[in-house]
Amino acid sequence: MSASNNPRLWDSNILLSAAAESLRKLSPAKVAKNPVMFVVQVGSVLTTVLFFRDLISPQTGAAPAGFTGAVSAWLWFTVIFANFAEAVAEGRGKAQADSLRKMRTQTEARKLVGPLRTE
C-alpha cells in the first residue's frame, strides 16, 4: 500500500468526528470499560466538586481553590485527551479499512496467458 492510500493524520473529517466522539466517551458506561480512565474521571469529578465547594465557602486548612481548580483542569484534560486520541485512532482505522475495501473493488488484474515457468 502506498503512502497516498493511508489516511492523513490531520484529516479534518477524522478530527471533527473524533472531537465529538471524545465527548460522547465521557459517559460512565463507556469509561467504566477502562479502569484507569474510570479512576481518573472519578478523581476529576471529585476535584471539580471540591473546587466549587472551596469557591463558595473556603475551608480553613484546605488547599487554595486555585490549586484545586488546576488539579481538576489537568485531570479533565487527561480524560478528554485520552478519549480524543482513542477516537482519532479509531477514525484512522475505519478510514484505512474503507480505503482498502475501495482498493479491492477498483483494482484491475491482468491475466497471464501461457504456461508458468517453475524454476
Buried (B, 14 or more C-beta within 10 A) or exposed (E): EEEEEEBEEEBEEBBEBBBEBBEEBBEEEEBEEBEEBBEBBBBBBEBBEBBEBBEEEEEEEEBEBEEBBBBBBEBBEBBBEBBBEBBBEBBBEEBBEEBEEEEEEEEEEEEEEEEEEEE
